[in-house]
């Protein structure tokens, strides 16, 4: 934080070599005399305050001072002015630190390790002696430490409930956690579940898009009435409600139930198949699972799907500024500002 740096502490210490040497000497002396079961002592550092200090390698001086005094150092290869979310960790500095440290000092790498494969790659590329994981641990709810983990986020989502329950049991067993820590873990699990919801919504849309492409092009094998009805029953809720709105010409139509979906599918298939589109999923920051996905088409139309707890589409809205495919829409009335036309099962 700024007040820490302004006091010459934190990463600013890298420009105070005499203070660093004295601190390391004090740590080494304390470790030699303590009766506490301390196996090793070390220090964690960044590359410096800014890009200039990174370029000058001020962190390497601290690594040199640590040799013979500390057992290890942890290097986070970003400078203090950088945010971890906005810049990549530069692992080449971990390699440089290990070259300076040699065999007398262990170097632990840190930064941008999200999977076990990332950790292995860091060791191979830098020669570091170990890997520290921070955001990767919370993002995977600890699965990164499981040797059997397949490095897939879907496994984290599937394991989240069990891991959270185990964490709760351990917390109770050891007297509970501080409220801030509890809140932090709750947020981590919420984000994992949010990613699971996003993944499920994307897969749902990919399935719907594939069906719509088939519906529109038929792929040499026309879809039967029975097959279409089965698909609608699988993907859409019985109480599904579809709304079609267009500004120019004015259109406001509604379709209800499976029969409404069946009548609307050819129009939806046409606009999705004939136009490029982008998929917009809910943010992980959302406090609740929004259960919705928005598809933006390049013909001025947006399609929004709202799903129920069973991940079936319960509401679909198609909003257009000036759709060029309205002739394919069932039962619309053009150029009228009127009550919505109703198409109900």
C-alpha positions as CSV (number, residue, x, y, z in Angstrom):
1,X,0.0,0.0,0.0
2,X,1.2,3.6,-0.6
3,X,1.8,4.4,3.1
4,X,4.0,1.3,3.5
5,X,6.0,2.3,0.5
6,X,6.2,6.0,1.6
7,X,7.7,4.7,4.9
8,X,10.4,2.9,3.0
9,X,9.0,-0.5,3.8
10,X,7.7,-3.4,1.7
11,X,9.1,-3.3,-1.8
12,X,10.8,0.0,-1.0
13,X,13.3,-1.9,1.2
14,X,15.0,-3.2,-2.0
15,X,16.5,0.3,-2.3
16,X,17.8,0.1,1.3
17,X,20.4,-2.6,1.1
18,X,22.0,-2.0,4.5
19,X,18.6,-2.4,6.2
20,X,17.9,-5.6,4.2
21,X,21.3,-7.1,5.3
22,X,20.6,-6.2,8.9
23,X,17.1,-7.8,8.8
24,X,18.5,-11.0,7.3
25,X,21.3,-11.1,9.9
26,X,18.7,-10.7,12.7
27,X,16.6,-13.5,11.3
28,X,19.6,-15.8,11.0
29,X,20.7,-15.0,14.6
30,X,17.2,-15.5,15.9
31,X,16.8,-18.8,14.1
32,X,20.1,-20.2,15.5
33,X,18.9,-19.5,19.1
34,X,15.2,-20.1,19.1
35,X,13.7,-23.3,20.7
36,X,10.7,-23.0,18.4
37,X,10.4,-25.8,15.8
38,X,11.2,-23.5,12.9
39,X,12.5,-25.5,10.0
40,X,13.4,-22.7,7.7
41,X,13.3,-18.9,7.4
42,X,12.9,-16.9,4.3
43,X,11.7,-13.7,2.7
44,X,9.2,-12.9,-0.1
45,X,9.9,-10.0,-2.5
46,X,8.9,-8.4,-5.8
47,X,11.2,-7.0,-8.5
48,X,11.3,-3.5,-7.1
49,X,9.1,-0.4,-7.0
50,X,8.8,0.2,-10.7
51,X,10.0,-0.8,-14.1
52,X,13.3,1.1,-13.7
53,X,14.2,-0.9,-10.5
54,X,13.2,-4.1,-12.3
55,X,15.5,-3.2,-15.2
56,X,18.4,-2.5,-12.7
57,X,17.8,-5.9,-11.0
58,X,17.6,-4.5,-7.4
59,X,16.0,-7.8,-6.3
60,X,19.1,-9.7,-7.3
61,X,21.1,-7.8,-4.6
62,X,18.6,-8.9,-2.0
63,X,19.0,-12.5,-3.2
64,X,22.7,-12.2,-2.9
65,X,22.4,-10.9,0.7
66,X,20.0,-13.8,1.6
67,X,22.7,-16.4,0.7
68,X,24.2,-17.8,3.9
69,X,21.6,-16.0,6.0
70,X,18.2,-17.3,4.9
71,X,17.1,-20.7,3.8
72,X,14.8,-19.6,0.9
73,X,13.4,-16.6,-0.9
74,X,10.0,-16.3,-2.7
75,X,10.1,-14.2,-5.8
76,X,6.9,-12.7,-7.2
77,X,8.1,-11.4,-10.6
78,X,6.2,-8.2,-10.9
79,X,7.1,-4.7,-9.6
80,X,5.1,-2.9,-7.0
81,X,3.2,-0.6,-9.5
82,X,1.7,-3.6,-11.2
83,X,-1.6,-5.3,-10.5
84,X,-1.5,-9.1,-10.8
85,X,-4.8,-9.1,-12.8
86,X,-3.5,-6.7,-15.4
87,X,0.1,-7.9,-16.1
88,X,1.7,-11.2,-16.7
89,X,4.3,-12.5,-14.2
90,X,7.8,-12.5,-15.8
91,X,9.2,-15.9,-14.9
92,X,12.6,-15.1,-16.5
93,X,13.4,-13.1,-13.3
94,X,12.9,-16.3,-11.2
95,X,15.5,-18.0,-13.4
96,X,17.9,-15.1,-12.9
97,X,17.3,-15.2,-9.1
98,X,18.1,-19.0,-9.1
99,X,21.3,-18.4,-11.0
100,X,22.4,-15.9,-8.3
101,X,21.2,-18.1,-5.4
102,X,23.0,-21.2,-6.6
103,X,22.8,-24.2,-4.3
104,X,23.1,-22.2,-1.1
105,X,19.6,-20.7,-1.2
106,X,16.3,-22.2,-2.3
107,X,14.3,-20.0,-4.7
108,X,10.5,-20.4,-4.7
109,X,8.7,-19.0,-7.7
110,X,5.3,-17.3,-7.5
111,X,2.9,-15.8,-10.0
112,X,0.4,-17.0,-12.7
113,X,0.3,-20.6,-11.5
114,X,-3.3,-21.8,-12.1
115,X,-2.8,-25.5,-12.7
116,X,-0.4,-28.3,-11.8
117,X,0.9,-28.1,-15.4
118,X,1.7,-24.4,-14.8
119,X,3.7,-25.3,-11.7
120,X,5.6,-28.0,-13.5
121,X,6.4,-25.6,-16.4
122,X,7.6,-22.9,-14.0
123,X,10.1,-25.4,-12.4
124,X,11.3,-26.6,-15.9
125,X,11.7,-23.0,-17.3
126,X,13.3,-21.3,-14.3
127,X,15.0,-24.1,-12.3
128,X,13.3,-22.9,-9.1
129,X,13.2,-25.2,-6.1
130,X,9.5,-24.9,-5.4
131,X,6.3,-23.0,-6.3
132,X,4.1,-20.8,-4.2
133,X,0.4,-20.7,-5.2
134,X,-1.9,-17.9,-4.2
135,X,-4.8,-16.9,-6.5
136,X,-4.5,-20.3,-8.2
137,X,-5.3,-22.0,-4.8
138,X,-8.5,-19.9,-4.3
139,X,-9.6,-20.2,-7.9
140,X,-9.4,-24.0,-7.8
141,X,-10.7,-24.2,-4.1
142,X,-7.5,-26.1,-3.3
143,X,-7.8,-28.7,-6.0
144,X,-4.4,-27.5,-7.4
145,X,-2.8,-29.4,-4.5
146,X,-4.5,-32.7,-5.3
147,X,-2.1,-34.9,-7.4
148,X,-5.2,-36.5,-9.0
149,X,-6.6,-33.2,-10.3
150,X,-7.0,-33.2,-14.1
151,X,-6.4,-29.4,-14.3
152,X,-10.0,-28.9,-15.6
153,X,-12.2,-26.2,-14.0
154,X,-15.2,-28.5,-14.4
155,X,-13.6,-30.8,-11.7
156,X,-13.4,-27.8,-9.3
157,X,-17.1,-27.0,-9.8
158,X,-18.1,-30.6,-9.2
159,X,-16.0,-30.9,-6.1
160,X,-16.9,-27.5,-4.6
161,X,-19.7,-28.6,-2.3
162,X,-17.7,-31.4,-0.8
163,X,-14.6,-29.2,-0.3
164,X,-16.6,-26.5,1.3
165,X,-18.2,-28.9,3.7
166,X,-14.8,-30.3,4.6
167,X,-13.4,-26.8,5.2
168,X,-16.4,-26.1,7.5
169,X,-15.7,-29.2,9.5
170,X,-12.0,-28.4,9.9
171,X,-12.7,-24.8,10.9
172,X,-15.1,-26.0,13.6
173,X,-12.6,-28.6,14.8
174,X,-9.9,-25.9,15.3
175,X,-12.1,-23.2,16.8
176,X,-13.4,-21.4,13.8
177,X,-12.0,-18.8,11.5
178,X,-12.0,-15.0,11.6
179,X,-15.0,-13.5,9.9
180,X,-12.9,-11.9,7.2
181,X,-11.4,-15.3,6.3
182,X,-14.8,-16.9,6.3
183,X,-16.1,-14.2,4.0
184,X,-13.0,-14.7,1.7
185,X,-13.6,-18.4,1.4
186,X,-17.3,-18.0,0.8
187,X,-16.5,-15.6,-2.1
188,X,-14.0,-18.2,-3.6
189,X,-16.7,-20.9,-3.6
190,X,-19.3,-18.5,-5.0
191,X,-17.0,-17.7,-7.9
192,X,-16.3,-21.3,-8.6
193,X,-20.0,-22.0,-8.8
194,X,-20.5,-18.9,-11.0
195,X,-17.9,-20.3,-13.4
196,X,-19.8,-23.6,-13.4
197,X,-23.0,-21.8,-14.2
198,X,-21.3,-19.9,-17.0
199,X,-19.9,-23.1,-18.5
200,X,-23.4,-24.8,-18.3
201,X,-25.0,-21.8,-20.0
202,X,-22.4,-21.8,-22.8
203,X,-22.9,-25.5,-23.3
204,X,-26.6,-25.0,-23.4
205,X,-26.3,-22.3,-26.1
206,X,-23.9,-24.4,-28.1
207,X,-26.4,-27.2,-28.1
208,X,-29.3,-24.8,-29.1
209,X,-27.1,-23.2,-31.8
210,X,-26.3,-26.7,-33.2
211,X,-30.0,-27.5,-33.3
212,X,-30.9,-24.2,-34.9
213,X,-28.3,-24.7,-37.6
214,X,-29.7,-28.1,-38.3
215,X,-33.2,-26.8,-38.3
216,X,-32.3,-24.1,-40.8
217,X,-30.0,-26.1,-43.1
218,X,-31.5,-29.5,-42.5
219,X,-28.1,-31.0,-43.3
220,X,-29.7,-33.2,-45.9
221,X,-31.8,-34.8,-43.2
222,X,-35.0,-32.9,-42.4
223,X,-36.0,-32.8,-38.7
224,X,-39.1,-34.8,-38.0
225,X,-42.0,-33.4,-36.1
226,X,-41.5,-36.0,-33.3
227,X,-37.8,-35.2,-33.0
228,X,-38.4,-31.5,-32.9
229,X,-41.1,-31.9,-30.2
230,X,-38.7,-34.1,-28.1
231,X,-35.9,-31.4,-28.4
232,X,-38.3,-28.6,-27.3
233,X,-39.4,-30.7,-24.3
234,X,-35.7,-31.3,-23.3
235,X,-34.4,-27.7,-23.6
236,X,-37.5,-25.5,-22.9
237,X,-39.7,-25.4,-19.8
238,X,-43.4,-26.1,-20.1
239,X,-44.2,-22.6,-19.1
240,X,-41.7,-21.0,-21.5
241,X,-42.6,-17.5,-22.7
242,X,-41.0,-15.9,-25.8
243,X,-41.2,-12.3,-26.7
244,X,-40.3,-10.7,-30.1
245,X,-39.9,-7.0,-30.3
246,X,-38.7,-4.9,-33.3
247,X,-38.5,-1.1,-33.5
248,X,-38.8,-0.5,-37.2
249,X,-41.2,-1.8,-38.4
250,X,-42.9,-2.0,-35.1
251,X,-43.5,-5.6,-34.0
252,X,-44.5,-6.9,-30.5
253,X,-45.4,-10.6,-30.4
254,X,-45.5,-13.3,-27.8
255,X,-45.4,-17.0,-27.9
256,X,-46.2,-19.4,-25.1
257,X,-45.6,-23.0,-24.2
258,X,-44.1,-25.8,-26.3
259,X,-46.4,-25.0,-29.3
260,X,-45.3,-21.4,-29.2
261,X,-41.6,-22.6,-29.3
262,X,-42.3,-24.9,-32.2
263,X,-43.9,-22.1,-34.2
264,X,-41.0,-19.7,-33.4
265,X,-38.1,-22.1,-34.1
266,X,-37.8,-21.6,-37.8
267,X,-37.5,-17.8,-37.4
268,X,-34.9,-18.2,-34.6
269,X,-33.0,-20.7,-36.7
270,X,-33.0,-18.2,-39.6
271,X,-31.6,-15.2,-37.7
272,X,-29.0,-17.2,-35.8
273,X,-27.8,-19.2,-38.8
274,X,-27.5,-16.3,-41.2
275,X,-25.8,-13.8,-38.9
276,X,-22.5,-13.7,-37.0
277,X,-23.0,-13.6,-33.2
278,X,-21.2,-13.0,-29.9
279,X,-22.1,-14.8,-26.7
280,X,-22.2,-12.7,-23.5
281,X,-22.2,-14.7,-20.2
282,X,-22.9,-13.4,-16.6
283,X,-20.0,-12.0,-14.7
284,X,-18.3,-13.9,-11.9
285,X,-18.8,-10.8,-9.9
286,X,-22.6,-11.2,-9.8
287,X,-23.8,-11.9,-6.2
288,X,-26.4,-14.3,-7.4
289,X,-26.5,-16.8,-10.3
290,X,-28.3,-14.8,-13.0
291,X,-29.0,-18.0,-15.1
292,X,-29.0,-16.0,-18.4
293,X,-27.1,-15.7,-21.6
294,X,-27.3,-12.9,-24.2
295,X,-26.4,-13.5,-27.9
296,X,-25.7,-10.4,-29.9
297,X,-26.3,-10.8,-33.7
298,X,-24.8,-8.6,-36.4
299,X,-28.3,-7.8,-37.9
300,X,-29.2,-5.5,-34.9
301,X,-30.9,-8.3,-32.9
302,X,-30.2,-9.6,-29.4
303,X,-31.4,-12.9,-28.1
304,X,-31.6,-13.3,-24.3
305,X,-32.2,-16.7,-22.6
306,X,-33.3,-16.9,-19.0
307,X,-33.1,-20.4,-17.4
308,X,-34.7,-22.0,-14.4
309,X,-33.0,-24.1,-11.7
310,X,-33.1,-27.1,-14.0
311,X,-31.3,-25.1,-16.7
312,X,-34.2,-25.2,-19.0
313,X,-35.2,-22.0,-21.0
314,X,-38.1,-20.4,-19.3
315,X,-38.0,-17.0,-21.0
316,X,-36.6,-16.0,-24.4
317,X,-36.5,-12.4,-25.6
318,X,-35.6,-11.4,-29.1
319,X,-35.1,-7.6,-29.4
320,X,-34.2,-6.0,-32.7
321,X,-33.7,-2.5,-34.0
322,X,-34.5,-3.4,-37.6
323,X,-34.6,-7.1,-38.3
324,X,-34.3,-8.1,-41.9
325,X,-35.9,-11.5,-41.3
326,X,-39.3,-10.6,-40.0
327,X,-41.2,-12.2,-42.8
328,X,-40.1,-15.5,-41.3
329,X,-41.6,-14.7,-37.9
330,X,-45.0,-16.3,-37.2
331,X,-48.0,-14.1,-36.8
332,X,-46.3,-10.8,-36.5
333,X,-48.1,-7.5,-37.4
334,X,-45.9,-5.0,-39.1
335,X,-45.9,-1.2,-38.6
336,X,-48.4,-1.2,-35.7
337,X,-48.1,0.1,-32.1
338,X,-50.5,-2.3,-30.6
339,X,-51.1,-4.8,-27.8
340,X,-48.7,-7.9,-28.2
341,X,-50.0,-10.6,-30.6
342,X,-50.4,-13.8,-28.6
343,X,-49.4,-17.3,-29.8
344,X,-50.2,-19.8,-27.2
345,X,-50.2,-23.6,-27.0
